[in-house]
Amino acid sequence: MRRLVVSLSAGMLLLVGGVVAGSAGAGSAGRPETVPSTEPGVATSEAPETTAAGVASTEASATTETASEPTEPTEAAASTEGHPLVGAWILVDTGDPESAPFLASFSADGIYHQDDFDGLGGIGAWEASSPTSAAMTFVQHFAGDEGEFGGSTTIRATIEVDPDGQTFTAEYTIEFGGEGAPVGEYGPGSVSGSRINVEPIGTPAGTLDEMFGGSEEGTEMTVPPTTT
């Protein structure tokens, strides 16, 4: 975040059914009726008639079963898991090239974490908006002049990862919270990110004793020579 923001606080930086149908008339449609015979002692039984209500009930049930079946989604939602934004990054506020870079990480479960050079950090949430883009909201608290809670900053950003997956660009707005803070969001600002990749360990230029052995009081620290 641009250093002009620091005027409000020394710690402010970026980032950046189914419907169940009843069976109408089913209570009596399926029971045989006993009809008295004209001849004594003889009873006849007539087969039950299929009523219109019974047919309607069957059709309604079939329709209900069909309607309650789940439908397949037409398009899979973008996921944070496996998204190229997942990983660790070095970020630079491109609108303020003289500002110090800061560190950030995007986890696969949608959590964003940031560390600034002065020890101030913050946390946020992000979600994928496409296979290569994302949206993020980040909150940072800062202390007042006497060490009390001074307020907060809320960063909202849209991010686009480059095809190589090693860099990204983002635009953001910033909103301040706290007594005397201006109302509303301000921006946009811009940020670029470079991925931190795993690198193989190299050949040491010296031992740790050689690096730090001269740091005792009254001695001069010896710095290993650099090569070009």
ZIZIDA-V80132 format. One record per residue. N is the residue number from 0. RES is the residue in one small letter. D_FIRST is the distance of its C-alpha to the first C-alpha in Angstrom with 2 decimals. Layout:
# ZIZIDA-V80132
n/res/d_first
N/RES/D_FIRST
N/RES/D_FIRST
This chain:
# ZIZIDA-V80132
n/res/d_first
0/m/0.00
1/r/3.67
2/r/6.30
3/l/8.39
4/v/7.12
5/v/8.75
6/s/11.96
7/l/12.54
8/s/12.21
9/a/11.91
10/g/10.54
11/m/7.54
12/l/4.53
13/l/4.02
14/l/6.61
15/v/7.26
16/g/48.63
17/g/51.26
18/v/54.03
19/v/57.09
20/a/60.29
21/g/63.50
22/s/66.84
23/a/68.83
24/g/72.54
25/a/72.27
26/g/74.10
27/s/77.48
28/a/77.16
29/g/77.66
30/r/80.68
31/p/84.29
32/e/86.63
33/t/90.15
34/v/92.66
35/p/96.11
36/s/98.87
37/t/101.97
38/e/103.98
39/p/104.34
40/g/102.52
41/v/100.39
42/a/96.68
43/t/94.52
44/s/90.76
45/e/88.82
46/a/85.62
47/p/82.48
48/e/81.36
49/t/77.93
50/t/76.58
51/a/74.05
52/a/71.94
53/g/71.91
54/v/70.81
55/a/68.05
56/s/66.84
57/t/66.72
58/e/64.84
59/a/62.33
60/s/61.69
61/a/61.15
62/t/58.74
63/t/56.79
64/e/56.53
65/t/55.20
66/a/52.61
67/s/51.30
68/e/50.58
69/p/46.83
70/t/45.53
71/e/43.48
72/p/39.89
73/t/39.68
74/e/36.27
75/a/34.49
76/a/31.12
77/a/28.13
78/s/27.57
79/t/24.75
80/e/27.41
81/g/27.74
82/h/24.70
83/p/23.17
84/l/19.71
85/v/21.30
86/g/20.55
87/a/18.15
88/w/15.30
89/i/13.22
90/l/9.82
91/v/8.23
92/d/5.66
93/t/8.91
94/g/8.24
95/d/7.58
96/p/10.15
97/e/10.79
98/s/7.80
99/a/9.26
100/p/9.43
101/f/9.56
102/l/12.32
103/a/13.01
104/s/16.36
105/f/17.97
106/s/21.49
107/a/24.47
108/d/25.00
109/g/21.80
110/i/19.73
111/y/16.09
112/h/15.08
113/q/12.05
114/d/12.44
115/d/10.25
116/f/12.21
117/d/13.09
118/g/14.65
119/l/12.50
120/g/12.57
121/g/13.03
122/i/15.08
123/g/15.51
124/a/17.95
125/w/18.20
126/e/21.20
127/a/22.59
128/s/23.27
129/s/25.26
130/p/26.23
131/t/23.23
132/s/20.60
133/a/18.97
134/a/17.20
135/m/15.03
136/t/14.26
137/f/12.28
138/v/12.98
139/q/11.89
140/h/14.34
141/f/14.22
142/a/17.21
143/g/18.70
144/d/20.24
145/e/23.32
146/g/21.95
147/e/22.52
148/f/20.36
149/g/17.95
150/g/16.51
151/s/13.90
152/t/10.88
153/t/11.64
154/i/9.60
155/r/12.09
156/a/11.95
157/t/14.75
158/i/15.20
159/e/17.95
160/v/19.34
161/d/21.25
162/p/25.01
163/d/25.06
164/g/22.94
165/q/21.15
166/t/18.03
167/f/16.04
168/t/13.86
169/a/11.89
170/e/11.05
171/y/9.35
172/t/9.90
173/i/8.91
174/e/11.99
175/f/12.85
176/g/16.08
177/g/18.39
178/e/20.87
179/g/20.08
180/a/16.84
181/p/16.76
182/v/18.22
183/g/16.86
184/e/13.86
185/y/11.79
186/g/10.63
187/p/10.85
188/g/7.83
189/s/8.59
190/v/8.19
191/s/11.27
192/g/12.95
193/s/16.07
194/r/18.53
195/i/19.91
196/n/23.65
197/v/26.63
198/e/28.27
199/p/31.83
200/i/32.50
201/g/33.60
202/t/36.41
203/p/35.58
204/a/35.71
205/g/37.22
206/t/37.73
207/l/35.49
208/d/38.12
209/e/37.80
210/m/34.04
211/f/34.09
212/g/37.75
213/g/37.27
214/s/34.58
215/e/37.29
216/e/37.76
217/g/39.72
218/t/39.20
219/e/37.07
220/m/34.80
221/t/35.81
222/v/33.14
223/p/34.48
224/p/34.74
225/t/32.44
226/t/33.89
227/t/32.87
